[in-house]
Amino acid sequence: MRAPLAVIALIACSGCGSERAPAPERVDERALAEQGLVPIPIGRGPEFHPPARPPARCTRGPLEGRFRAHVELFGRRQVVVIPAGIGIEPPFTREHHRIVGAGCRADARTLEPTGVVDFDRTDLRLGDLFAIWGQPIGPRRMATFRGPVSAFVAGRRVSGDPAEIPLRDGGQIVLEVGGYVPPHPTFKFPPRS
C-alpha cells in the first residue's frame, strides 16, 4: 500500500510547469506504521524521473485501456517515477493532472504518474512498455539503473528476464535495483472515469 503515498507526491509534482502545483499533503507516518505501511521516498535527481517520450508508432483510439496493470520501480530503495505520457503523443488534454486527450496512443500507455499502465492486448509484456517508453529493461538494467534487477509479481519474487513478465489485467509488478523494498501483492486501482 505504498502507492497512495507515492501518488500524493507524484500528483503534486506532475502539475509542475505553467501552473503552480499544490503542496503535498502531510502524512502521519506513525499512523501508517501502525497499519504496517511504510512510506518510501521518491528519489531526487534525473535518474529517478526518466521522461516520457512520444511513441514511435501510435494509432487513434480511446486512451483508457480495456485492461490495467500497476508497475512500481525502485532504485537504491527509493521510488523511480513512471511518468504520465508514456505511449501517447501530444498535444495532451489534462483534467486534474490526468491526461484525458492526446494525438494518438500506443499499445501500452500511462495517463498519470502513478504506475498504472493502460493497455488493450493480452499478449503484451513488461518489455513492450519499456520499449514504448524508450527505456532499457533486462536482468541487469532497469531504466536509468544498472545492477541485478529483482522482480516481483503479486508480491512474489520471479526469476528470469523482467522484460518477459506479462502485463495482466489487475496485475501488480515491482522491479528493484540496488536494495530491497518489501513489495506488496496488490494495488487498489482508482475507479475508471
N, C-alpha and C positions, 0 to 999 in steps of 0.2 A: 504493500500500500504506500510505497514512497512516491508514486506517480502524482498524487494530488499536490504534494509539496513542490515537486518539480513544475507542475502545471502553474501553480501560483507564481513562481518566479519566472517561468518562461512566458506566461501571458503578459506579465508586466514588462518583460524585455521585448516581446515581439512587437509592441507598439512603438518602439523607438524609431525615430525618423522625423517626419514632418510634424507629428503631434507629440505632445509630451505624454509619456507612459505613466499610468497610475502607479503609486507606490505599492510594493508588495505588502500583503497582509502580514501582521506579526503572527508567528507560530509559537504556540505554547509547547515547547519541547518536552517539558515534564509530563504534561498530559499525554503527548504522543508516546513517550517512553512507557507510561503505564499501560498503554494499549498494545505494546510490543512493536510500535512503529518507530523507525529510526530515520531522521531526516538526513539526506545525502546532499552535500552542496554541489551546485553547478560549478564546473571548473572555469577558471579565468584564463583568458588568452585565446588566440585564434584556433589553436588545436582542439579546443572544446566547443567551438562554434563553426564547424565546417559549413560553408554556404550552400544553398540550393542553387542549382544551375538549370537552365531550360533544357528539356529533354531533346535528344537527337531526333526522335520520332514521336509524334503525338497525333491524336485524332480528336474530332469533336465528340462530345458526349457529356453526360452528367458527371460532375466531379465526385459526388458521393458514390462509393462503390457498393456493389451488392454485398461485399464481404469487408471485414476489418480485422486487422491484427494489431497488436501492440508490441513495439520494439523499444528496448531500453539499451543504451550504451554507457559503459563506464570505463574511464581511463584513469589510472592511478587513483582509484577509489573515489572518483568524482564524476558527476553527470556530464556526458557529452550530448549536446543539444542536437536533436534531429529536427532541422528547420522546417517551417511551413514552406511550401512551394516546390518540393521535390516532385518531379514528374508533371508539372503544369507550366504552361507558357504564359507570360504576361501578354496583355495587361490584366491585372488582377482587380477584382471587386472584393472588398472586405466588409464584414459585419462583425464588430466586437473582436477583432484580431483574427478571425477565421476567414479563410479565402472561400468565397461563395461563387465566384465567377472568374473564368480565365479564358485565354485564347484557345487552348486545346489541352488535352490530357494524355498521359502515358498509361501504360498498363497498371502501374502502381504509383501512388501519389500521396503527399501529405498536405493537409489543408490547414493545419495549425501545428505549433511546435510542441506537441505532446507525445510524439512517438506513435500516434495512431496512423496506420497505413491503410488507405482505401484501395481496393482492387476488385476486379470483376471475374478474373480467371482463376481456376483452381489448380493450375499447373505452375504457378509462379513460385520461385524460391527466394530466399533472402539475398542471394547473389544478384537476382534480377533487380531488386530495389536498389542495391548499391551501384549497379551498373547504370541505372537510370539517374541516380544521384551523382554519378561521376566520382565515386569514392571506392578505394580498394577494400576487398574483404577476402580473407583466407585464413589458414591455420595460424599464421604469424603476423597478420596485419588486419587492422580494423580502422577504417577511415584514416585519421592522421596519426594513429598509434601503432607502434611496432612492438612485437613480442608475442609470446604464446597467447592465443585467444581462447578463453573459456566461454563455452556456450551452454545456455540453459533454456529448456522449453518446458513450460508449465512448472517451473521450479526445479526440474530435474536436469542434471548435467548430461549433455550429449557429446559424443566424440565425433571425430571426423571433421571435414571441411565445413565451417559455418555457412559458407555460401550455398551449400546444398540443403539447408533447413527449409522445409516447405512453409510457405505462407498459408495459414489455415484460418478460417473464419473464427474469431474469438480467441485466437492464439496469443500467447504471451511468450516473447523471446527476449532473452537477456544475453548480451555479449560483454565480456570484461577483459581488459588488458592491464597488467601492472598492479594487481591486487584483487582481493576478494570482497565483494559486496553480497550479502545474503539475498538471493533472488526470491521474489515472491511468485507464487504459482499462478495467480490470476490478476486480471485487470478489470475494473468496472468501467465499461465503455459509457461515454455520455449518450443520452438519447439522440436519435437521429433527428435532424431538423425538419 
